[in-house]
Amino acid sequence: MKVTSSIVFAMIASLTILMFPSEIVAETQTPENTTTVTPINEEISLQKTITTMTVPEGNTLPWGSVRGSASEYVERYPVIIQFFDESEEMVHVAQVDVKGDGSYEYKFRVLNVDESGETEKIFDGQYTVMIFKVVPNQDQTI
């Protein structure tokens, strides 16, 4: 009986963790993304990735992040991140440096607490996130 109740408790705990995400993230390495590459000159191109970020209605987490995994990049060119709301208006823009391994991460506030202790939602709902990164040309014939 003890083993059965322990297994049931573990299953309920696992489902609870899955139902309440621990972070709000927009990532560049998911199948739902759209990525285009536009040549700038003979050596570099602009890579544009479009993804989505959803902030649940009952969110209590104060932070969100946009991150990309290690990939090719051109030094001294930062990543530009633009957030658009459901009416396609830009609501936030950020610039972040690329780390030595080609990855990047931008952390931002999703919730804020004012002087009176009231919680204010900075982001709420679904957003389109556009990520711009300068990359070396893949096709040497450009």
MOCOR-V876762 format. One line per field, one symbol per residue. phi: phi as a letter, one per 40 degrees, with the letter a starting at -180 (. if undefined). burial: 1 if it has 16 or more other C-alpha atoms within 10 Angstrom, else 0. Layout:
phi: ???
burial: ???
This chain:
phi: .ccccccccccccccccccbccabbbbcbbcccbbbbbccacbbbbcbbbbbbbbcdcdbccbbababcdacabcgbccbbbbbcccgccbababbcccdcgcaabbacbbbbcccgccbccbahbbcbbbbacbccccccc
burial: 0000000000000000000000011111000000001010000111111111101000101101111100001100011111111000000000001100001111000110000000001011001111111111100000
